Amino acid sequence: MTEAGEASVERTPAPWVARWRLAGGAALVVALLAAPFWGPRLLSKLAFFRVRKIEVLGLRYTPPNEVLDRLRMDTTHSVWEPLDPLGARVAMHPQIERAVVTRKLPGTLVVDVTERRPVALVSVGSALRAVDERGAVLPLDPSRTPVDAPIVATAPRETSVYHLLGAMQREAPKLYARVSAIRSAGSGELLVQLAGLPVRTMTSVTLARLGDIEPVERDLARRQLRAAELDLRYKDQVIARLP
């Protein structure tokens, strides 16, 4: 209260005072962080560090709400809670291979997700289901979530084909994009459809061996020829059968 005739004046701190206060607060936080046991525990009790935002990165097939449900974090929690258990909970989702949770102070958690990518579609019952390179069926419904992957007419337990497609997806994406279907062609043999071109090979075929067809296709194109089938079953040879 002021006496009559006196004016009430609100004083604002000088700029250098505000800077020193900010620096002092930052130094306090750094000092608390340097204390490995009690520092984060003390900071977690401050409302300033409550979780106010969660960022999820890397999602393509997994609904974000399913990640948030597994995270089980809201505004009653602090960003200073241990992060490894959070990532482990998210990684238990069958579509997710790995999840790393980091802090963005003062109140944000960042969840960086690596999903299990579908490499093929297989028949399971009366429907097509997506599988990863381990041959594991993923929780995807291709009728609702578009999956651009070849159809494999083989049992999910036969994983060599899926390992091959996974390597192709990572290391030779242009070749992978050409594969429309793969089916068994007899004992130990496969028939791979490359954009309408059948390629006959063995189930033990490697990605490097499949790469041998590229110079053959270039040579055929140079001579204005198109093969009816390419055969990789014979060692160090690519046999081009013409129509």
Secondary structure, DSSP 8 states (H G I E B T S, - for coil): ---TT---------HHHHHHHHHHHHHHHHHHHHSTTHHHHHHTTSGGGB--EEEEES-SSS-HHHHHHHH---TTSBTTS-SHHHHHHHHTSTTEEEEEEEEETTTEEEEEEEE----EEEEETTEEEEE-TT--B-S--TTTS-----EEES-TT--HHHHHHHHHHHH-HHHHHHEEEEEE-STTEEEEEETTEEEEEETT--HHHHTTHHHHHHHHHHTT---SEEE--STT--EEE--
